[in-house]
Every structure is written in C-alpha cells, then in structure tokens.
Amino acid sequence: MTRMTTKQAQEQIASRCIIPGSLGVWERYFIQLVSAWGQMPEAIRALHLIFGADNGIVKAGHIGYSADITKLMARVMMKGGTAATRYAIFNQIPYEVIDVGINSESPVGRDAKFQKGSDNFLEGPAMSQEAFDYVWQQARDVIDDAITGGANLISFGEMGIGNTTTSAAVLTVLTGESMESTVGPGSGADAETLAKKKKIISDGILLHMDTMFQNACSKPLEVLRCVGGFDLVALTSAMIACAEREIPFIIDGFITAVALVAASRVTRDVLAFGIPSHISREPGMIVALNDCGFEPEDVTIHGQMALGEGTGAVLMVQLLKTTYDAFVTMTSFEDMMRAE
C-alpha cells in the first residue's frame, strides 16, 4: 500500500467545502494524524491508557494526601467512577488501567509492576535497573496489545500521589531550567510546602548528580531511573513504542508532558506523533510544551485543569474524532459546485 503523504492530507482539506485555514489547528492535527498513519482510515479508533504507580518520595513528608489515594483512586477507575473514566465512558472511548507500581498486594488493573512503588530518591535511585527495564518492556507490550486490538490513536493518563515531584525533578535535569519555572504546587501545596518540595528536588538532584546530571542529554533514561517514577517510565516507553509503530498519541497534563520531553531526548522522532490536549496549571507545563516545540496557541484546551488521569486527553480525543470525521466525510468543493 502506498503511504499517504502530508501533501495528500493537505489536498484532502483543500478539496472540502471550507475556506482554507478556517478550522485552524484542527487542520494541522488532521494532517499530523494522516501523516503518522500514512493513510486515511475511515475513523479514529481510540484507546485511553492510565498508568498508575506510587512514588517513594512521599516519604519525605511534603505531600498533603495519603499515599493510599493512588490505590483507592485506581480501584474507582476500574469501576468507571473517576472524572477521566466518566469522560471516557460518556464519549464511548475504551480505557485501561495499568498498574506499573501501585502499593497494593494485588494488582489494580493490568498487572505490569515489578514492585509496590518506587523508592525514595533522597535515599538512593528511585528504582533499580532491573525494575526500570521490567516496566519499560511492560509498557511496550501494552502498546502492542492496543494496536493488535485495533486502536489507531492512544491517549495517556496517569495516577500516582507524589508524581508532580518526580516529574518536576526529571524536567529540571533534562531542560536545565530553574525550579522557579519547573516546580509547582501539585495537588495544592502552600508556600511553605512548595519551598520544601523545591528543597527535596534540589537535594535529590544533588545526590544523583554524578550518576545522571552530566549525562542528562546522552542518558535521559538514567534521569528517569534516579529521580523519576514508574508511571513516568511507562509513559516514556509507551510514547516511544507508539512512534516506532506509527501510532499517534495524545498527552494530558504536566506528567505526560514531562514523559514526552524524556521520550524526545531518546528520539526526536516521537514528536511527530505526539499531540497536546490542554495546558495544566502546573508552571512546568509551559516549559515542557516549549521544549517539545509547542506554543500555547497549538494547545486547544485552556481549562485551568490540574487533575491528571487523562481528563484533558480524553476530551481531546473526542474533539479529534469529531473534526477528523468532518474532514473525511464533508462534501467536497467540487460536489458543492456541481450541485448548482
């Protein structure tokens, strides 16, 4: 089968009965989707993936929520009772919860965990190389199964108390930006707690500097292993797997944006497949988006959201499904003129 080119996707838009450019970024994302697939399928067949994991850094005592929230929320997700899963169910988008490190005796969702949560990166690396490799491969397997099941678009979400801390640490190292622009309040930290969070991240980076800091550009996965979390590892791996298999994907908020930064440090090719959904309230969101080449006007949803789970990503799936169908089925300019 001959691959459909970017030019042909542009010609498809130009042939429809719309003023060129009048649908703004939706035209750009239609072209990106078709270019990624190399064809123009009849419809988008989406799957929403939520990676759940606990983070050992919560032991530093700066998190205002019990670590049990990760496990409890994941269980509610399984029953379709959280915001993102209600969004998915209402819009008829299938979803899957993947346990890559939730602190529970039995898996919550698909079992893909090596251990019950990452380690405290103030005491040592967040995970061993063996644990990293296991979760990395499990995430690739999830993507392979999704494609086998017929999905041609993946959206990503996550759940894990403490993961704005690990994500901010990873982003700080990979971009070299100051913590003033990479570290935010997460689930509602006050000024004192935010200052403590920055100190924790600074101390963690300093502790692992010899292992990762000098190699941040050449060995981004070592940054994930030292100060990241299992959800970040899984997301990064899954995004790279999508790119390798020519499957476009949608990121959600801050955590998934940081995973895209990490994935882009492994291969810049991944950026041709990633689509942003919304701008999170976390200040590091803008840093991550800019690092991946996205301007605020490229991002369609500005809803001041900061929940996670993939709430923004699911909304973006439905918007893309709507506009994609229009570009495929809309009357052509030629047919419109012939009708006269």
Secondary structure, 3 states (H helix, E strand, C coil): CCCCCHHHHHHHHHCECCCCCCCCHHHHHHHHHHHHHCCCCCCCCEEEEEEEECCHHHHHCCCCCCCHHHHHHHHHHHCCCCHHHHHHHHCCCCEEEEEEECCCCCCCCEECCCCCCCCCCCCCCCCCHHHHHHHHHHHHHHHHHHHHCCCCEEEEEEECCCHHHHHHHHHHHHHCCCHHHHCCCCCCCCHHHHHHHHHHHHHHHHHCHHHHHHHCCCCHHHHHHHHCCHHHHHHHHHHHHHHHCCCCEECCCHHHHHHHHHHHHHCHHHHHCEECCECCCCCHHHHHHHHCCCCHHHCCECCCCCCCCCHHHHHHHHHHHHHHHHHHHCCEHHHHHHCC
